[in-house]
C-alpha cells in the first residue's frame, strides 16, 4: 500500500506542475482561455507514459519521439 500511495502522490505532483505550466501558458496567450487545464495535464501525462511504455516494449524510442513531436506541435 505504501508504494501505491507514493505513486499516487507522484502522479498528483506531476499533474499539479503541468497545470501550473498550462495556466502560465494561458496567461501569456499560448493557450485559449477556455482550455480544460485538467484534461490537457492528464493528456500530457498519458502521452509521456504511453510513449515510455511503447518504447520500452518495442526497444525503440520512435514512439516517444512521435509523442514529443505531436505534443509540441
LINTA-V484295 format. One record per backbone hydrogen bond with DSSP energy under -0.5 kcal/mol. CO is the residue of the C=O (numbers start at 0). NH is the residue of the N-H. Records with the same first field share a line. If there is no record, write none. Layout:
CO->NH / NH
This chain:
0->4
1->5
2->6
3->7
4->8
5->9
6->10
7->11
8->12
9->13
10->14
11->15
12->16
13->17
14->18
15->19
16->20
17->21
18->22
19->23
20->24
21->25
22->26
23->27
24->29 / 30
25->28
31->34
34->36
35->39
36->40
37->41
38->42
39->43
40->44
41->45
42->46
43->47
44->48
45->49
46->50
47->51
48->52
49->53
50->54
51->55
52->56
53->57
54->58 / 59
59->62
60->64
61->65
62->66
63->67
64->68
65->69
66->70
67->71
69->72
